[in-house]
Amino acid sequence: MTLDEQLLAFRGRCAFRQYIPNKPAKYGIKVFALVDVHYPYTFNLEIYAGQQPEGLFRLSNEKHDVVMRMARPVLGKHLTITMDNWFSSQRVAKQLFENGTAMVGTMRRDKRKVPCEFRVARGNPLFSSKLGFNQPCTLVAYVTKPNKVVILMSTMHNDTAIDSDTGDRQKPEIITYYNRTKDGVHLVDKMCSLYDVSRNSRRWPVTIFYDLLNLSALNALCIYTANKNYDSVRRRDFLVDLSLAWTKRLANRRLETKHCQGV
């Protein structure tokens, strides 16, 4: 699984509209998404609505609470969730591990749980790595450039294995695994943009509805191909058949209505 954030492009009035400069749209509605890595199937979604008033719908926006709510559909199924440094922490890793789910994620250098020796790249050889173990967590610091170090935490890996396919770069398997599994949400965004039903709107519920249509059609394709033993199916043809199936019931009802029938 991949846990990451989406940004639905929206520039209308909305109390929880976000500005994320590294996203193509810049302004929009932030949505957390849990997506399968191998197939573009979305398991869970949650809109980031900021601090809500006291009441039934007020939820904690603490990072570990967000992760546990998002991971609820896959807890106990012995899966691994890849996430970036906004979500990952030692507390999150241990909570997921206690619920039968592993985690692999990048870590910010300023986290209190990261030792000082892991934060510094200067003085360490290029492409060298340091590993620390505190069960069930494994921490690795890898020097990618003379003054840059990348820190990751994993509860899936518990050794010092180096990926032999990386050659002279000598990357630990934790890093190569993260690179292979980090783009699940970006793949879903790309596939939704290829066949997009959304239209410009100044109402944020409409923008979210269009996104749900895109994701529903993509999930339906994943389920269909799985039931057909993963036979090759053209996505364009599938979407045409799906749209006709959605409108068939309405068309039949209009045919049975007397004032809609021709004279």
C-alpha positions in Angstrom: 0.0 0.0 0.0 0.9 3.6 -0.5 -0.3 6.4 1.8 0.0 9.9 0.4 -1.9 13.1 -0.2 -3.9 14.3 -3.3 -4.7 17.9 -4.1 -8.0 18.4 -6.0 -7.6 21.6 -8.0 -10.1 24.1 -6.7 -9.9 27.9 -6.5 -13.4 28.7 -5.3 -14.5 29.6 -1.8 -13.8 26.8 0.7 -12.9 27.1 4.4 -10.4 24.2 4.2 -8.8 25.0 0.9 -5.0 24.3 1.0 -2.0 25.8 -0.7 0.7 23.3 -1.6 3.4 24.9 -3.7 5.0 21.6 -4.9 1.7 20.4 -6.5 0.8 21.3 -10.1 -2.5 22.9 -9.1 -1.0 24.8 -6.1 -4.5 25.5 -4.6 -7.2 22.9 -3.9 -8.7 20.4 -1.5 -6.3 18.0 0.2 -7.3 14.4 0.4 -5.4 11.6 2.1 -5.5 8.4 0.0 -4.5 4.8 0.6 -3.8 3.0 -2.7 -2.6 -0.4 -3.8 0.9 -0.3 -5.3 0.6 -3.0 -7.9 -3.0 -2.2 -9.1 -4.4 1.4 -9.0 -7.1 0.5 -6.5 -8.0 3.0 -3.8 -8.8 1.5 -0.4 -9.6 4.6 1.7 -10.0 8.4 1.4 -10.2 11.2 3.9 -10.7 14.9 3.2 -8.5 17.2 5.3 -11.1 19.6 6.6 -9.0 21.4 9.2 -10.2 22.0 12.7 -13.9 21.2 13.0 -16.3 22.5 15.6 -17.1 20.4 18.7 -19.4 17.5 17.9 -19.8 14.1 16.3 -17.8 15.0 13.1 -14.8 16.4 14.8 -11.7 14.2 14.2 -8.2 14.5 15.4 -5.7 15.8 12.8 -2.7 14.4 14.6 -0.5 12.5 12.1 -0.6 9.2 13.9 -4.4 9.4 14.3 -4.8 10.1 10.5 -2.6 7.1 9.7 -4.5 4.7 11.9 -7.9 5.9 10.4 -6.6 5.5 6.9 -5.0 2.1 7.5 -8.1 0.7 9.2 -9.3 -1.3 6.1 -6.0 -3.2 5.9 -5.0 -3.6 9.5 -4.1 -7.2 10.5 -3.7 -8.4 6.9 0.1 -8.5 7.1 0.6 -5.8 4.4 3.2 -3.0 4.2 2.3 0.7 3.9 4.8 3.1 2.3 4.5 6.7 3.3 6.5 10.0 3.3 7.9 11.9 6.2 4.7 13.8 6.9 3.0 10.6 8.1 5.9 8.5 9.4 7.2 8.4 13.0 8.3 5.8 15.5 4.9 6.0 17.2 3.1 5.3 13.9 5.5 2.4 13.1 4.9 0.7 16.4 1.1 1.2 16.3 0.9 -0.3 12.9 3.2 -3.2 13.8 1.1 -4.0 16.8 -1.9 -4.2 14.5 -0.2 -6.6 12.0 0.9 -4.0 9.4 4.4 -3.1 8.5 5.6 0.4 7.5 8.4 1.9 5.3 8.8 5.6 5.3 11.1 8.5 5.1 11.9 10.5 8.2 12.6 14.1 8.9 16.1 14.9 10.3 14.6 17.0 13.0 12.6 14.2 14.6 13.5 13.7 18.2 13.7 9.9 17.8 16.5 10.3 15.1 20.0 10.1 16.7 22.4 12.9 16.0 24.8 10.6 14.3 22.2 9.8 11.6 21.5 13.4 10.7 25.0 14.5 9.6 26.4 13.7 6.1 29.6 15.6 6.3 32.6 13.4 7.1 30.9 10.2 6.0 31.9 8.5 2.7 29.6 9.0 -0.3 27.0 6.2 -0.7 27.7 5.0 2.8 24.9 4.0 5.2 24.3 3.7 8.9 21.7 1.4 10.4 20.2 1.3 13.8 17.8 -1.3 15.3 15.2 -0.8 18.0 12.7 -3.6 17.6 10.5 -3.5 15.7 12.0 -0.5 13.9 15.0 -0.3 11.7 16.5 3.1 10.9 18.8 3.8 8.0 20.7 6.9 7.0 22.1 6.9 3.5 24.5 9.6 2.1 23.3 10.4 -1.4 25.4 13.6 -1.9 28.4 15.0 -0.1 26.2 17.1 2.2 22.9 15.3 1.9 21.6 12.3 3.9 18.3 10.4 3.5 16.7 8.8 6.5 14.2 6.0 6.4 12.4 3.8 9.0 11.1 0.3 8.4 9.3 -2.4 10.4 9.5 -4.7 7.4 13.3 -5.0 7.2 15.4 -6.1 10.2 18.9 -6.6 8.7 21.7 -4.7 6.9 21.1 -6.1 3.5 22.4 -4.1 0.5 20.7 -4.3 -2.9 23.3 -5.7 -5.2 21.6 -4.3 -8.3 22.5 -0.8 -7.3 26.2 -1.4 -8.0 28.6 1.2 -6.6 25.9 3.2 -5.0 25.4 0.4 -2.4 21.8 1.3 -1.6 20.2 -0.6 1.4 17.2 -2.7 0.5 15.0 -0.4 2.6 15.7 2.5 0.2 15.2 0.5 -3.0 11.9 -1.0 -1.6 10.7 2.6 -0.8 11.6 3.8 -4.3 9.6 0.9 -5.9 6.5 1.4 -3.8 6.2 5.2 -3.1 4.3 6.2 -6.3 0.9 4.4 -5.9 -1.1 7.6 -5.4 0.7 9.4 -8.2 -0.2 6.5 -10.5 -3.9 6.9 -9.6 -3.7 10.6 -10.2 -2.1 10.1 -13.6 -4.6 7.5 -14.7 -7.6 9.7 -13.5 -6.2 12.7 -15.5 -6.1 10.6 -18.7 -9.9 10.0 -18.6 -11.2 12.9 -16.5 -14.9 13.7 -16.0 -14.3 16.8 -13.9 -15.5 20.3 -15.0 -14.6 23.7 -13.6 -16.8 24.5 -10.7 -16.9 27.1 -7.9 -18.6 24.6 -5.5 -16.2 22.3 -3.6 -18.8 19.4 -3.2 -19.0 19.2 -7.0 -15.2 19.0 -7.3 -15.1 16.1 -4.8 -18.0 14.4 -6.6 -16.1 14.4 -9.9 -13.0 13.0 -8.1 -15.1 10.2 -6.7 -16.5 9.4 -10.1 -12.9 9.1 -11.5 -11.8 6.8 -8.6 -14.9 4.7 -8.8 -14.4 4.0 -12.5 -10.8 3.1 -11.9 -11.7 0.8 -9.0 -14.4 -0.9 -11.1 -11.8 -1.6 -13.8 -9.5 -3.2 -11.2 -12.3 -5.4 -9.9 -13.4 -6.4 -13.4 -9.9 -7.4 -14.5 -9.4 -9.3 -11.3 -12.6 -11.3 -11.8 -11.6 -12.0 -15.4 -8.3 -13.5 -14.3 -6.5 -10.2 -15.2 -7.2 -10.4 -18.9 -6.2 -7.4 -20.9 -9.1 -4.9 -21.1 -8.9 -1.5 -22.9 -9.7 1.1 -20.3 -11.5 3.3 -22.9 -13.8 0.5 -23.9 -14.5 -0.4 -20.3 -15.4 3.3 -19.4 -17.8 3.4 -22.4 -19.6 0.2 -21.3 -19.6 1.4 -17.7 -21.2 4.8 -18.6 -23.9 3.1 -20.7 -24.6 0.7 -17.9 -25.0 3.6 -15.5 -27.5 5.4 -17.8 -29.4 2.3 -18.9 -31.8 2.3 -15.9 -32.6 6.0 -16.4 -33.2 5.5 -20.1 -35.6 2.6 -19.5 -37.5 4.6 -16.9 -37.9 7.4 -19.4 -39.2 5.0 -22.0 -41.9 3.8 -19.6 -43.0 7.3 -18.8 -46.0 8.3 -20.9 -45.3 12.0 -21.3 -41.8 11.2 -22.5 -43.0 8.9 -25.3 -43.4 10.1 -28.9 -46.8 10.5 -30.5 
